Amino acid sequence: MKKKVVVVSLLLSAIVVVGLFTFKKEDPVDFSAEVKPILNKHCITCHGGVKKNGGFSLLFENEAFAKAESGKPAIIAGDADHSEFIKRLTIDDPELRMPYNAPRLSDDEIDILKRWINEGAKWGKHWAYTLPEKVEVPKPFSFAGLFGMNPSGISNNIDYFVQDKMKEKDLSFSKEADKETLLRRLYLDVVGIPPSLTELQSFVNDTRGNAYELRVDSLLASQQYGEKWASWWLDLARYADTKGYEKDGSRQIWPYRDWLIKAFNKDMPFDEFTVQQLAGDLLPDPTKDQLIATAFHRNTMNNDEGGTDSEEFRVASVLDRVNTTYQVWLSTTFECVQCHSHTYDPFKFEEYYKSVAFFNNTRDEDTQGDHPRLRFYKAEDESRVDSIKSWLTQKGNQKLIRSTDLFLHTLEPKIHAHYSDQVENGALYDTKWLGIRSGGSARLKHITLQGKKQFYINYWTSLNGGAIEVRKGSKTGSLLTTVQLPSTSGRQVIQADLKEDTGVHDLYLIFKNATAAKDQPICMIEWFALREGFPVSADPESQRMQNNFMQLINTNPESVPVMIENPAEMHRKTHVFERGNRLALGKEVQPAVPETLNPFPKGAPNNRLGFAKWIVSKDNPLTARTLVNRIWAQLFGRGLVEPLGDMGTQSTPSMHIDLLDYLALDLMQNKKWSMKALVKDIVMSSTYKQSSSLNQGDAEKDPANIFLARGPRFRLSAEQIRDQTLAVSGLLSSKMYGPSVMPYQPDGVWMTVYSGESWATSTGEDQFRRGLYTFLKRTSPYPSFISFDASSREVCLVDRIRTNTPLQALTTLNDPVYLEAAKHLSTLMQKEGAGDSKKIISYGYKKLMLKNPSAEKVVALEKLYKEALQNFNKKPAEAAKFMAVNASDLKDPSLTSKAAYMVVANALLNLDEFLTKS
């Protein structure tokens, strides 16, 4: 009887369990994960930001449920059967069925949309625009966990997330890479160049449990770390040594690159790193370094071509800064909103220009002089600056001290010549410089005179006896000052006292010089400035300080373009551009951030500084995610979310969002925005340390390695390929910082117009510096870098493509840099091998790949050596030419052998395994 009761109980239990699974209520439809992708794929192009056919849009929630042209809403929440939206998807008539003139949606897609509407048509928010407060690590039960230890094969929390997703494909971690491969991978990823054989041997022989972590910490502390990661960021910053466009003249902006290296090396927290680049000039009493950081947004191109409209290209720079900022920090295709509301993401047309308003009040105006520039005085001149400020501390006020310091170091604020209008008997020469003939005039409009006591002018002339009258309100208005114009030997800044006045007025400049020829401008002017002036005093010290001030203004020290904000009196209004056309101004807008994203920080100023703080607010769902995703891609070859430039609704759905969120929260909350700590966390994981060898079964299940069941394997970047080649051949220079260099480059690459600039090949160790120091001309980038997919840096690039073309092999086989490296490498090989060809070849391979070659590879390379030797013995002159030695060296009996080994070294440098991180 008891047995029957037990059996019946078990049967009832089984029935209940089966019933629970059979009649289990379906999970609610997820709008972001299930509905939005269908709408974006099939509906948005006709019913979204660009088009709203039938008065129906599915881009914003209020539009989706509003009345369409029919007078009725197309979606009735809770009633799919009576929703016109569903009827149009299922109707038989092809003229009425949606999507129009396209295949019918699948039954599964229609079912999802029906269920969503019947469940109330709740409008969810895209996953990337919200950030959870906490993400649980998916740790399965293990006995090791009970004792606070990680299970076998698990190094840190990253591995739990990866392992959890692997289960979906019945995958497991690959074995850990061998020590040689792992150390090479680590060096290339953290410092950008491979380890030496000595460093490898030390690691191989190190039996300590934390041997790997010690190497990680050592590399993170290395000065080469900053060089490697700065090279990555320079693509995002669109850094180049020239201004771009047709003229593409040189600019001195390398101090920004040096600032970047130092910032990475000292592990500047990413929030601070961000604020300094976007708004360092708006920080209280900004340091020189904080001003240099703002050159991030002075990397925009500058058009020096004659006849161009400076305002057009100033606006182009402003729009580029907005687009770049959203792309670099928020993985958002915000540039799509310049002409209309975003087609796929919830950003409105007007919101684009509200963001433009944050950037529209910087002092740069597409001038030939690349103003404003931070000036680097020599030590003795900087001490004169300090003495002026010290004197003003006694005589003046803090506002005057700050404005004097700003003017001495940036010559701002000033009024550029192209601002003048109503030009009579003269012109804006080359649309840049004001040239007026005797008796002519020009106007400076809307000039604030309150508190202005001195009038400055930057000009040049070969004539004596000239003068400019400055009059208020009209050409016959009250005289404010007369500026005498002595002849100059180049550009010069002079100053005249200004009659005190108040208010905002137009100023008329009347040019006079009786000695000037009829059609001769009496001078050429680059800029004007009105300043409050020094405290009035007759004592000699006051005059000495004024003289020191003018002498400093007239020096031409080294400098770097920086961002400086307009003073209130020069504030620009920002308008919507109708259809994105800057000449069709719409309504005026004030600075504001998109409603979809996090709110603007309370108490933050409504300017670039406040905007920068909004970017790195811990309420911002995108910034930390973006940084994590980009660093992950640097280490693994692809991001956790793809593409790297778009986390919007058009991004590829990723199964690793939980891992991304975990790392993003951890970065902000626990790591305090430390990029080094993030890099360490990733490279310490078992996920990173896996072998990249292909397991045929696993490769078939996951050919793209999306589930991360093997280690990373991809070709090195253009800069790394060159740096690695120089490193293994013993040529790489460790010199850091300073002006960009010009290593070997084929003749005829530069076709410079106007300036006469040419590629002056560097000498000494500058010839062999790391790739990030190579001079980059936008219209003629360094050829070997372009062959390996580097950027020409006209615009921000978040993800280089990786191609495989014959040009790459031709570069590494024939480029002078690689031939010189092969020559030096072969010398090292011969010295180590002491005449034994097998030892010579084996040493060369091991020096490059950090492991002994297989017997087959030695045989193949020996064959190459013998064939090369045979050919060179027949044609010794070819050997001399190949090694770039003089004809007199033909007498050397070992010349042909040396050339043959150089051929082998060149082949080694071209091995796929050498050019690949595996």
C-alpha positions, 0 to 999 in steps of 0.5 A: 500500500505504501509503495502505491502511495509513493508511486502515485505521489511521484506521478502527481508530482511529475504531472504538476511539473510538466504542467508548470512547464507546459502552461508557463506564462510567456515572458513579456516581450522586450521592446529594446531586444525584440521589437525595436530591431524589427521596427528599425529593419522594416519600418523606420526608413519610411516612418521615422526621423527622415520620413513620416509617411501617412503622418506615422512615425515609430522613432519617438514614443509620443509620435508612435501613439499619436493620431496619423493622417487618418485621424486615428492612432495606428497603434492601440495599446492592448488591442493588436487586432484593431490596430491599423499597424498590425492590419497593414502588416497582415493584409493580402493586398500588396498595395496596402501591405507594409512594408511597401514594395518589400517582402512580408514580415515573417510570422514570428516577427508579426507575432512579436509585434502583436504580443507587444501591443496586446501586452500594452505596447510599453515603450522601452528604452534602448539598453545602451541608454540606461545603466543598471545599479549593479550587475550580478556575476554569474558564478556557478556553485563550486566547492572552491568558491566556498573557500573564497577561491576561483574554480580551475580555469577561472582567474577573475570575474570576467571569466564567469561572464564569458563561461556563462555564455559559452554554455549556449554553444557547448564551448569551454575555455581553450588551454592557456597559451604557452609562456612564450606566446603569452608574454609576446601577446602581453608586451604587444598589447600593453607597451606595443613592442615585443619582449627581448629574449632575455626578458622571455627567458627570465619569465620562462624560468620564473616559477613564482605563482604571481610571475605573470602578474609581476610582468603585467604590473611592470609593463603598466609602469613602463614609459612605453605604455603611454606611447602604445596607448597614445597611438590608439587615442591619436586616431580618435583625436584625428591628430596630424602635423598639418592643417589639412585641406588643399594647402595642408600646411604644417602646424606645431601641435606635437605638445598635445601628443606628448601631453597624451603620452604623459597622461596615459603613463601617470594613469590620469583618471578617465573622467579627468582625462576627458574634462581636460581635453574637452574643457581644460581652459574653463577650469579654475586657473588652468595650468599649461598642461590643462590648456595643452590638453584642449588641443584635442579639439584643435586637431580639426582641419584649418583651411588656409586656401585663399578666397575661402570663407573663414566663417564657413570653415570655423563652423565646419570645425565646430560641427566636427567637434560635436560629432567627434565628442559624441563618437569618441565618448558616447559611441553615438552617430550624432552626426546624423542629426545635423540635417534631421532627427535621427533615423534610428535613435531617439535624438531630435534635430534641434538637440544637435544644435543645442549641443553645438551651442556648447562648442560655438563660443571658442576663439578659433576662427579658421585663421592662417595663424591657427589662433589661439595658440598657447605660447611657450616662452623661454625661461628668461622671458617667462620670468619677465611674465612673472615680474609683470604679474607680480607688479600688477598684484601690487598695482592692479586687481585679480581680473587684470592679472588674469587677463594680462596672463591670458593675453601674454600666453595666448594673445586673446581675446582679439579681433581678426581682420576678417571680422571687418566689413564696409571696406572702402578703397581696400580689401581683405587680401586673400580673405585674411588680412585687411589692406586699405589704401590712403583715404580708405576705411573699414568698420569693426562692428559691435565693439564693447568700449566699457573699460577699454583703455588701449588699442592694439594692432598687429600689422606690417608695412614698408611705408613710413608716415601712415596712421589710422584714426579710430572713430566711434559710430561713423567715419565722422564720429568722435575720435577715440585714438590715432595709431601711428604706423612706423615701417616694420621688418615683418609683423609687429604689434603696436599699441595706442591709448584709447579715449575712455568710453562706454557701451557697444559701438561700431568703430570706423578705421580711417587709413591715411598716408600721403606717401603711399602710391595710388593703389598701395595699401598703407599696411596689412593688418592681421588682428586688433585688440582692445584691452583695459591697460596697465594702471596709469602711472608716471613712475619708471617701473610702470613704463618698464613693465609696459615695455616688457609687455610689448616686447613679450607680445612681439616675440614669436615663441614655440606654441600649440593651438588651444581652446579659449572661450569667448568673453561675454562681450564676444558671445555668439548666438547659436541657431538651428541650421535648416536642413543642415545648411549654415546659411539658412538659420532657424530659431536660436537655441541654448546649450542643452543635452539630449533628453534621452540621455542622462540629465545635466549635472546639477550646479554645473555651468552651462558651457563646455565644462558642464558638458564635459562633466555631463559626459563623465557623470556616473549617471551617463550610461554610455561613457564607461561602456564606450571606454571598456568596449574600445579597450577590449577591442584593442586587446581582442581585435573586436569589441564586446559590442559592434560596431565600435562607433555605434551603441545605438539601436543599429548596433549588432545585438551582443550576448556580452552586454552583462559583462560590458555593464559589469566592467563599466560599473566597476570602472566608475565605482571601484577602479575610479576611472583607472584605465590601467586597472581596467587593462590589468583586469582584462589581461589577467583573465583566463579569457585573455590568456587562452591559446589562440590555436584553432580547435576544429570543433569549436571553430565550426561552432564559433568561427568569429570567436564571438563567444571568446573560447580562444585567445585573440589573433589578429594582425598588428597595427601599422605603427606596431609592425614598424616598431616591432621590426625596429625593436627585434633588429636592435634599431628602435630608439627609446627617445621620447617626446618632441617634434615629429620626425621624418624617417625614410620615405620614398621620393615623390610622395609629397606634392606640396603646393604653395609652401615649398615644404619637403620631406627632410629625412631625419638623421641619427636615432630620429630615423628609428623612433616609434611610429607615433612620432612620425610626421603625418601630413594629411594629404600625403600620409606616411606610405607604409602606414597607409598600406597597413590601414592607418588613418590620414586623420582628417576625421575621427576614426574609432576602428581601423579596418584590417585589410590584406593586400599585395601592397603590404607585402611589397612594403615589408619586403622593399621599404628602406626601413624594413631593408635596413632592419633586415640588414641589422638583424642579419648582422646579429644573427651571424654574430650569434651563429658563428658561421653555422647556418642552422644556428644563424637561422634558428637564432633569427627565428627565435629572436623574432618569434621567441621560440625555436623554429620547427625543423621544416622551417629551418630547412625552408630558410636554409634553402632560401639562403643557399639560393640567394647565395648562389645568385649573389655569387654570380652577381656580387654587384647585386649583393652590394646594391641590396645591402646598400654598400659601396662598390669598394666593398665588393672586395669583401669575400663574405659580402655575398654571404652577408647579403644572402643572410639579409634575404633570410632576415627579410623573409623572417620579418615578413612571416605572417606569424611575426606580423600577427598577434596570436 
